[in-house]
Amino acid sequence: MRWREGRESENVEDRRAEDTGGGGIRLPMGGMRMGVGTLLVIVVGAWLFGADPLTVLSMLTGGTQTMQVPDAGDGGTAPPPPADDEGAKFVSVVLADTEDVWTEIFSAAGQRYEDPKLVLFTDGIRSACGMAQSAMGPFYCPNDHKVYIDLGFYRELRDRFHAPGEFAQAYVIAHEVGHHVQTLLGTSQKVHDAQQRGSQEQANALSVRLELQADCYAGVWANHANQARHILEQGDVESGLNAAAAIGDDRIQRQTQGTVVPESFTHGSSAQRVGWFKRGLEQGDPDQCDTFGAGAP
């Protein structure tokens, strides 16, 4: 992926130097710690079954876990990352590229695009949406319009999910920015309201459509960025599609519980995620990302 000549965003906050209490969650049983790999299995398993991961951890340890986390909600703006940080520079360039693409798309529709912030953290952080762990993966918080990412997730993406490559990493950021686009357009709020009125299964189905639309929006970004700046190199498209497939609900469920339960999906199957990302990539038109109007996602 060609990215080194791109501009860097001014909307990156570096909170990695703030005290998070050490690598992993500290639990009260004699200073016991859980590694990211173990925590990932627990968190994903709890998430798939609709349980609170923190409650599950408490039950497993016989008490309440404690953790120090930096507060990104009201702690002021953090400094930008150092200029010689290769990983931070990469996400900063990708974020800047999403800013350029979505500003252009919104402007063409007579709307104004508001840039999100991207927060780099290590281990854990408290956002305006609550406390989060790095093992939960990158996420977007609509309450503060910020994307949160621990760069260690990219190692997990490569080693655990077998989805290496810079374009795979860029897809992750573009997907979270896709959620920001949904927030600005009011889609996220409509889905949230509808979820409150329906059953858990209906809420899950709506969540799948929301996530698949963010995948499609990520593809739209890649289409426009490649047309404007020729960012794609040989193998990049396959890398992005592989990443989309790697984090499908069906594949994760097989890894964590051995069986697949479609009615519990919240992000979509591997085939669905690949299909919608590919649709956005090929069409380059956000109007083609109507996962809610489609009969089946």
C-alpha positions as CSV (number, residue, x, y, z in Angstrom):
1,M,0.0,0.0,0.0
2,R,1.4,3.4,-1.0
3,W,0.9,5.7,1.9
4,R,4.2,7.3,2.9
5,E,3.7,10.4,0.7
6,G,0.3,11.2,2.2
7,R,-0.3,14.0,4.6
8,E,-0.8,13.3,8.3
9,S,-4.0,14.2,10.1
10,E,-3.9,16.7,12.9
11,N,-6.7,14.8,14.7
12,V,-4.6,12.1,16.3
13,E,-4.3,12.0,20.1
14,D,-1.6,10.0,21.7
15,R,-2.5,8.6,25.1
16,R,-0.1,5.6,25.1
17,A,2.2,7.2,27.6
18,E,-0.5,7.6,30.2
19,D,-0.5,5.1,33.1
20,T,-2.7,2.1,32.4
21,G,-1.6,0.1,35.4
22,G,0.7,-2.3,33.4
23,G,0.2,-4.8,30.5
24,G,-3.2,-6.4,30.9
25,I,-5.9,-6.3,33.5
26,R,-4.7,-6.5,37.1
27,L,-6.9,-8.8,39.2
28,P,-7.1,-8.9,43.0
29,M,-5.9,-12.5,43.3
30,G,-2.3,-11.9,44.3
31,G,-1.6,-9.6,41.4
32,M,-2.7,-12.1,38.8
33,R,-2.7,-10.8,35.3
34,M,-4.4,-12.0,32.1
35,G,-2.6,-11.7,28.8
36,V,-4.3,-10.2,25.7
37,G,-4.7,-13.6,24.1
38,T,-6.6,-15.1,27.1
39,L,-8.6,-11.9,27.6
40,L,-9.6,-11.8,23.9
41,V,-11.2,-15.2,24.1
42,I,-13.1,-14.3,27.2
43,V,-14.3,-11.0,25.9
44,V,-15.3,-12.3,22.5
45,G,-17.1,-15.2,24.0
46,A,-19.0,-13.0,26.4
47,W,-19.8,-10.6,23.7
48,L,-21.2,-13.3,21.4
49,F,-23.5,-14.5,24.1
50,G,-24.6,-11.0,25.1
51,A,-22.9,-11.0,28.5
52,D,-21.0,-8.2,30.1
53,P,-17.3,-9.1,29.7
54,L,-16.4,-7.3,33.0
55,T,-19.0,-9.4,34.9
56,V,-17.6,-12.6,33.4
57,L,-14.1,-11.6,34.4
58,S,-15.3,-10.9,37.9
59,M,-17.0,-14.3,38.2
60,L,-13.9,-16.0,37.0
61,T,-11.7,-14.4,39.6
62,G,-14.0,-14.4,42.5
63,G,-14.0,-10.6,42.8
64,T,-14.0,-7.3,41.1
65,Q,-11.1,-6.5,38.8
66,T,-9.3,-3.2,39.2
67,M,-7.6,-1.2,36.5
68,Q,-6.1,2.2,36.1
69,V,-7.0,3.7,32.7
70,P,-6.4,7.1,31.1
71,D,-9.6,9.1,30.6
72,A,-10.2,10.4,27.1
73,G,-13.6,11.8,27.9
74,D,-12.7,14.9,29.9
75,G,-8.9,14.7,30.3
76,G,-8.2,17.3,27.6
77,T,-6.5,16.9,24.3
78,A,-3.5,14.6,24.3
79,P,-0.4,15.5,22.3
80,P,0.2,14.2,18.8
81,P,2.4,11.1,18.4
82,P,6.2,11.6,17.9
83,A,7.3,12.2,14.3
84,D,9.5,9.0,14.3
85,D,6.7,6.6,15.3
86,E,6.1,4.5,12.2
87,G,2.9,2.9,13.4
88,A,1.3,6.2,14.5
89,K,2.3,7.9,11.3
90,F,0.6,5.1,9.3
91,V,-2.7,5.5,11.1
92,S,-2.4,9.3,10.9
93,V,-2.0,9.2,7.1
94,V,-4.9,6.8,6.7
95,L,-7.1,9.0,8.9
96,A,-6.1,12.0,6.9
97,D,-7.0,10.2,3.7
98,T,-10.5,9.3,5.1
99,E,-10.9,13.0,5.9
100,D,-10.2,14.0,2.4
101,V,-12.5,11.4,0.8
102,W,-15.5,11.9,3.1
103,T,-15.1,15.7,3.0
104,E,-15.4,15.5,-0.8
105,I,-18.3,13.1,-0.7
106,F,-20.3,15.1,1.8
107,S,-19.5,18.3,-0.1
108,A,-20.8,16.8,-3.3
109,A,-24.1,16.1,-1.5
110,G,-24.3,19.6,-0.1
111,Q,-23.3,18.5,3.4
112,R,-20.5,19.3,5.8
113,Y,-18.2,16.6,7.0
114,E,-16.9,16.8,10.6
115,D,-13.5,15.1,11.1
116,P,-13.4,12.5,13.9
117,K,-10.5,12.3,16.3
118,L,-8.4,9.1,16.6
119,V,-7.0,8.2,20.0
120,L,-4.0,5.9,20.4
121,F,-3.9,4.0,23.7
122,T,-2.3,1.0,25.4
123,D,-4.1,-1.7,27.3
124,G,-7.2,0.3,28.4
125,I,-8.9,3.6,28.2
126,R,-12.1,5.3,29.4
127,S,-14.0,6.9,26.5
128,A,-17.3,8.9,26.5
129,C,-18.9,5.5,25.8
130,G,-17.3,3.9,28.9
131,M,-14.2,1.9,29.7
132,A,-12.6,-0.3,27.1
133,Q,-9.8,-2.8,26.8
134,S,-7.4,-3.2,23.9
135,A,-8.4,-6.8,23.6
136,M,-11.9,-5.7,22.6
137,G,-10.4,-4.3,19.4
138,P,-10.6,-0.8,17.8
139,F,-13.9,1.0,18.3
140,Y,-15.8,4.2,17.5
141,C,-17.6,6.2,20.2
142,P,-20.5,8.3,18.9
143,N,-20.7,10.2,22.1
144,D,-17.3,11.9,21.6
145,H,-16.8,11.3,17.8
146,K,-13.6,9.5,18.4
147,V,-12.0,6.3,17.0
148,Y,-9.9,4.4,19.6
149,I,-7.2,1.9,18.7
150,D,-4.4,0.1,20.5
151,L,-1.8,-0.5,17.7
152,G,-1.1,-3.9,19.3
153,F,-4.4,-5.0,17.7
154,Y,-2.5,-5.2,14.4
155,R,-0.4,-7.9,15.8
156,E,-3.5,-9.8,16.7
157,L,-4.9,-9.2,13.3
158,R,-1.8,-10.6,11.7
159,D,-1.0,-13.5,14.1
160,R,-4.4,-14.6,15.5
161,F,-6.7,-13.8,12.6
162,H,-4.1,-14.4,9.9
163,A,-4.8,-11.1,8.1
164,P,-1.5,-9.3,7.6
165,G,-0.8,-6.3,5.4
166,E,-1.0,-2.5,5.6
167,F,-4.2,-2.4,3.6
168,A,-5.8,-4.8,6.0
169,Q,-4.8,-2.4,8.8
170,A,-6.1,0.6,6.8
171,Y,-9.5,-1.2,6.4
172,V,-9.9,-1.4,10.1
173,I,-9.5,2.4,10.5
174,A,-11.8,3.0,7.5
175,H,-14.4,0.7,9.0
176,E,-14.5,2.7,12.3
177,V,-14.6,6.0,10.3
178,G,-17.6,4.4,8.5
179,H,-19.3,4.3,11.9
180,H,-18.6,8.0,12.3
181,V,-20.2,8.7,8.9
182,Q,-23.3,6.8,10.1
183,T,-23.4,9.0,13.2
184,L,-23.2,12.2,11.2
185,L,-26.0,10.9,8.8
186,G,-28.2,9.9,11.8
187,T,-28.2,6.2,10.8
188,S,-26.7,5.1,14.1
189,Q,-29.3,6.8,16.2
190,K,-32.1,5.4,14.1
191,V,-30.7,1.9,14.5
192,H,-30.3,2.4,18.3
193,D,-33.9,3.6,18.6
194,A,-35.2,0.6,16.6
195,Q,-33.1,-1.8,18.7
196,Q,-34.7,-0.5,21.9
197,R,-38.1,-1.4,20.6
198,G,-37.3,-4.9,19.3
199,S,-36.2,-8.3,20.7
200,Q,-32.6,-9.2,21.2
201,E,-32.6,-11.2,17.9
202,Q,-34.0,-8.2,16.1
203,A,-31.4,-5.9,17.7
204,N,-28.6,-8.3,16.6
205,A,-29.9,-8.3,13.0
206,L,-29.9,-4.5,13.0
207,S,-26.4,-4.4,14.4
208,V,-25.3,-6.7,11.5
209,R,-26.7,-4.3,8.9
210,L,-25.0,-1.4,10.6
211,E,-21.6,-3.1,10.7
212,L,-21.9,-4.3,7.1
213,Q,-22.7,-0.7,6.0
214,A,-19.5,0.4,7.7
215,D,-17.6,-2.3,5.8
216,C,-19.1,-0.9,2.6
217,Y,-18.2,2.6,3.5
218,A,-14.6,1.4,4.1
219,G,-14.7,0.1,0.5
220,V,-16.0,3.4,-0.7
221,W,-13.0,5.2,0.9
222,A,-10.6,2.8,-0.7
223,N,-12.1,3.3,-4.1
224,H,-11.9,7.1,-3.9
225,A,-8.4,7.1,-2.3
226,N,-7.1,4.8,-5.0
227,Q,-8.5,7.0,-7.8
228,A,-7.1,10.1,-6.3
229,R,-3.7,8.9,-5.0
230,H,-3.2,5.4,-6.4
231,I,-2.7,3.8,-3.0
232,L,-3.3,0.2,-4.0
233,E,-0.5,-2.1,-4.9
234,Q,-0.6,-5.8,-6.0
235,G,-2.1,-7.9,-3.3
236,D,-3.7,-5.1,-1.3
237,V,-7.3,-5.8,-2.3
238,E,-6.8,-9.5,-1.3
239,S,-5.4,-8.3,2.0
240,G,-8.4,-6.1,2.7
241,L,-10.9,-8.9,1.7
242,N,-9.0,-11.3,3.9
243,A,-9.2,-9.0,6.9
244,A,-13.0,-8.6,6.4
245,A,-13.3,-12.4,6.2
246,A,-11.1,-13.0,9.2
247,I,-13.4,-11.0,11.6
248,G,-16.7,-12.5,10.5
249,D,-19.0,-13.7,13.3
250,D,-19.1,-17.2,12.0
251,R,-15.3,-17.6,11.9
252,I,-14.9,-16.0,15.3
253,Q,-17.6,-18.3,16.8
254,R,-15.9,-21.4,15.4
255,Q,-12.7,-20.3,17.0
256,T,-14.1,-19.4,20.4
257,Q,-17.0,-21.8,20.9
258,G,-16.8,-24.4,18.2
259,T,-20.3,-23.8,16.8
260,V,-22.0,-21.1,14.7
261,V,-25.2,-19.4,16.0
262,P,-26.4,-17.0,13.2
263,E,-29.1,-15.4,15.3
264,S,-26.4,-14.2,17.7
265,F,-24.4,-12.5,14.9
266,T,-23.8,-8.8,15.5
267,H,-21.2,-8.0,12.7
268,G,-22.1,-10.4,9.9
269,S,-20.6,-13.5,8.5
270,S,-17.3,-13.6,6.7
271,A,-19.0,-13.8,3.3
272,Q,-21.3,-10.9,4.1
273,R,-18.4,-8.7,5.3
274,V,-16.3,-9.5,2.2
275,G,-19.3,-8.9,0.0
276,W,-20.2,-5.5,1.3
277,F,-16.6,-4.3,1.5
278,K,-16.1,-5.4,-2.1
279,R,-19.3,-3.7,-3.2
280,G,-18.1,-0.3,-1.8
281,L,-14.6,-0.9,-3.2
282,E,-16.0,-1.6,-6.7
283,Q,-18.8,1.0,-6.8
284,G,-17.3,3.9,-4.8
285,D,-20.8,5.2,-4.2
286,P,-22.1,5.4,-0.6
287,D,-25.7,5.1,-2.0
288,Q,-24.8,1.6,-2.9
289,C,-24.2,0.7,0.8
290,D,-27.9,0.5,1.8
291,T,-27.7,-2.6,3.8
292,F,-31.0,-1.7,5.5
293,G,-32.9,-1.6,2.2
294,A,-31.5,-4.9,1.0
295,G,-33.7,-7.9,1.4
296,A,-30.8,-9.9,2.9
297,P,-27.6,-8.3,4.1
